[in-house]
């Protein structure tokens, strides 16, 4: 092509644009590096400040208890099940943007599972260990500590997926189930992660055969590469332009502290999660088993709330929403908010506009009325009902009189008005 045919519109080529972006990033990093204020804040920033008491330990796991605040105390506590990736203090990143404090202020005694970091001795831990052993043991600890028959559960990300498994396996112990940014359906709905994890391209055993447990750096870089411009360029440019904004610098420092504080994932659990969920979609299709026990989602009859980020690129809405359509619960809700995966737990707008609605949802289902409070249920009937797996008023409200009559050894004619009362109370 002759030179007189080369366009001279003033537009830059993709290569020139790329060079400009990286040049801006380099300048921003230089500015940030020169800012002693930033270095000081990064070193001193506090996270996870809400006081708690450790009430249970098992292997690397610790179970934290947070006391309720305010004049109203809810009767049914909440157990928060976090993901196996990163640290759970993202739910308590700073006082004014803390999911934990939202729960406290709503009057809930709150319990949080901190999984800790697996060692080389833990490479063989699988989803059966985390769901059937660890989560179940923590639920029993919460029940004993709070003197209740059932607990509310709030599961976040991978913790939400495991919470759904648990609710299907031990429904009699769950009063209400909240699933926050939980991957539940992978049928070309899981975005970039599902594509990268497709069995045509990715073999998770190649990672675990090499490392044992999956290194946190491997996971962190993978997540960052899903949006490389924002994660490696834009955020530093934004910080460099706002070094005189103390609040922004502190917020940036807290997020960077959390992002850089990753933990390894037990090898066997990682492989199972990839093979069974992302590649096999077994939970959604009701074909999953843990330790030989069917994870029967047809047993998820308790109230279920899905909390979803509209712009979540890790767990897109379409990898969560369809789950509501394949479970039998007749009390389901979806709260979709205009934020991303992490924004659900840390954005100011989420805490001002989303979390009050989440609290109301749990409050309406946490009256904690005992079986004995229903007219016609005395100690004998209560014992028979609990022996048949009916541990709460909510469970009784979901029961079928004809099916329950034989199991509880209570005449169907007597059960019908009791179930009717229960339904009026829930």
Secondary structure, DSSP 8 states (H G I E B T S, - for coil): --GGGS--S----HHHHHHHHHHHHHHHHHHHHH-HHHHHHHHH-----S--EEEEEETTEEEEEE---SS---SS-EEEE--SSS-GGGGEEETTEEHHHHHHHTT--EEEEE-----GGGTT--HHIIIIIIIHHHHHHHHHHHT-S-EEEEEETHHHHHHHHHHHH-GGGEEEEEEES-----SS-SHHHHHHT-TTT--HHHHHHHHSSB-HHHHHHHHHGGGHHIIIIIHHHHHHTTTT-HHHHHHHHHHHHHHT----B-HHHHHHIIIIIIIT-TTTTT--EETTEE--GGG--SEEEEEEETT-SSS-GGGTGGGGGGS--S-EEEEEESS-TTHHHH-HHIIIIIHHHHHHHHHHT-----GGGSTT--HHHHHHHHHTT--SHHHHHT--HHHHHHHHT--HHHHHHHHHHHHHH-
